[in-house]
Amino acid sequence: MNNQPMDITVLNLHIVTPAGKNPIYPVMLRDEDGITLVDTGMIGQFAELQSALEHEGVQLSDIKRIILTHSDIDHIGNLGALVNAIPEVEIWAHSDEIPFITGKEPMIKFTPERKALLPEPIAELAEQLISQRTEFKISKVLEDGDMLPLQGGIQVIHTPGHTPGHICLYFREQHFLLAADELRVVDDELVGPAPPATPDMPEALRSLKRLLGLKLEKVLCYHGGEFTDEPSKRIAELEESAD
């Protein structure tokens, strides 16, 4: 690993729901060879994503790769638009998630019933994304324990349950965990994955064991944002209570 300075930027996007705006947090990484985007936001958010990047001084052409923590629609929602804008962009994902990203398997949770709840313009974009998945080419297949040569070293932690190939990313030098949907922050407290959105909740709770022992100063959850109040201790509490 090189000793380049680490540069991690949390992007703040919003999903519009009947209850109001629901924030989500993709992440942008700056490395010597370009920008890495971790997750892409919800369908219909491409303009908001592009604006957030430009606010950080980043153009779409600066993006070298996209790491997908999993295939839920609010994580891959702008993948098609990004691939159209940056045909050479790399896509990295866990092996167990690739069939859902590339269209070899139906999307696990984005059912016709759920699609019917979307506003018509968003539903049309969703249909485009679903049909476009067969065009997505995975550049790097990720596995549990892989050490990615970014930001001084990022460890891939496979945490199945929320989806089969769900991953967390551990930034060793910053003691920072990008938890994706394995953890959430609700009312300022760190909690486990959302049961309604987690098809295999027992497996997702077992996956908490994989996060034990990490030296952590900060956890970032895609839903809920940052948690900094002794996160390692809190994860151990969650894992113990899940037994």
ChimeraX attribute file (.defattr): number of C-alpha atoms within 10 A of each C-alpha:
attribute: neighborCount
match mode: 1-to-1
recipient: residues
	/A:1	10
	/A:2	9
	/A:3	8
	/A:4	11
	/A:5	11
	/A:6	16
	/A:7	11
	/A:8	15
	/A:9	15
	/A:10	17
	/A:11	19
	/A:12	16
	/A:13	20
	/A:14	16
	/A:15	15
	/A:16	11
	/A:17	9
	/A:18	6
	/A:19	6
	/A:20	9
	/A:21	11
	/A:22	13
	/A:23	15
	/A:24	22
	/A:25	24
	/A:26	25
	/A:27	19
	/A:28	22
	/A:29	18
	/A:30	20
	/A:31	18
	/A:32	9
	/A:33	10
	/A:34	13
	/A:35	20
	/A:36	22
	/A:37	20
	/A:38	25
	/A:39	25
	/A:40	28
	/A:41	27
	/A:42	24
	/A:43	23
	/A:44	19
	/A:45	19
	/A:46	18
	/A:47	11
	/A:48	15
	/A:49	21
	/A:50	15
	/A:51	15
	/A:52	16
	/A:53	19
	/A:54	12
	/A:55	11
	/A:56	12
	/A:57	9
	/A:58	17
	/A:59	13
	/A:60	15
	/A:61	14
	/A:62	16
	/A:63	22
	/A:64	18
	/A:65	20
	/A:66	24
	/A:67	21
	/A:68	27
	/A:69	28
	/A:70	27
	/A:71	25
	/A:72	24
	/A:73	21
	/A:74	19
	/A:75	24
	/A:76	23
	/A:77	23
	/A:78	24
	/A:79	25
	/A:80	24
	/A:81	20
	/A:82	19
	/A:83	17
	/A:84	11
	/A:85	12
	/A:86	16
	/A:87	12
	/A:88	12
	/A:89	21
	/A:90	18
	/A:91	21
	/A:92	19
	/A:93	23
	/A:94	24
	/A:95	16
	/A:96	18
	/A:97	23
	/A:98	23
	/A:99	17
	/A:100	21
	/A:101	28
	/A:102	20
	/A:103	17
	/A:104	11
	/A:105	11
	/A:106	13
	/A:107	16
	/A:108	13
	/A:109	16
	/A:110	14
	/A:111	10
	/A:112	8
	/A:113	9
	/A:114	10
	/A:115	16
	/A:116	10
	/A:117	10
	/A:118	13
	/A:119	9
	/A:120	11
	/A:121	10
	/A:122	16
	/A:123	17
	/A:124	15
	/A:125	17
	/A:126	22
	/A:127	11
	/A:128	13
	/A:129	21
	/A:130	20
	/A:131	13
	/A:132	16
	/A:133	17
	/A:134	14
	/A:135	12
	/A:136	17
	/A:137	15
	/A:138	18
	/A:139	13
	/A:140	14
	/A:141	14
	/A:142	24
	/A:143	17
	/A:144	16
	/A:145	12
	/A:146	15
	/A:147	19
	/A:148	16
	/A:149	12
	/A:150	19
	/A:151	22
	/A:152	18
	/A:153	20
	/A:154	22
	/A:155	20
	/A:156	20
	/A:157	23
	/A:158	23
	/A:159	27
	/A:160	25
	/A:161	21
	/A:162	26
	/A:163	26
	/A:164	22
	/A:165	24
	/A:166	27
	/A:167	29
	/A:168	25
	/A:169	23
	/A:170	24
	/A:171	23
	/A:172	17
	/A:173	12
	/A:174	17
	/A:175	13
	/A:176	20
	/A:177	27
	/A:178	24
	/A:179	25
	/A:180	28
	/A:181	27
	/A:182	27
	/A:183	26
	/A:184	24
	/A:185	19
	/A:186	12
	/A:187	8
	/A:188	13
	/A:189	14
	/A:190	23
	/A:191	18
	/A:192	19
	/A:193	23
	/A:194	16
	/A:195	12
	/A:196	9
	/A:197	14
	/A:198	18
	/A:199	16
	/A:200	15
	/A:201	19
	/A:202	15
	/A:203	16
	/A:204	26
	/A:205	24
	/A:206	15
	/A:207	21
	/A:208	21
	/A:209	16
	/A:210	15
	/A:211	21
	/A:212	15
	/A:213	11
	/A:214	16
	/A:215	19
	/A:216	20
	/A:217	15
	/A:218	18
	/A:219	25
	/A:220	24
	/A:221	25
	/A:222	26
	/A:223	21
	/A:224	21
	/A:225	23
	/A:226	21
	/A:227	19
	/A:228	16
	/A:229	15
	/A:230	13
	/A:231	20
	/A:232	19
	/A:233	15
	/A:234	17
	/A:235	21
	/A:236	16
	/A:237	13
	/A:238	17
	/A:239	19
	/A:240	12
	/A:241	9
	/A:242	14
	/A:243	8
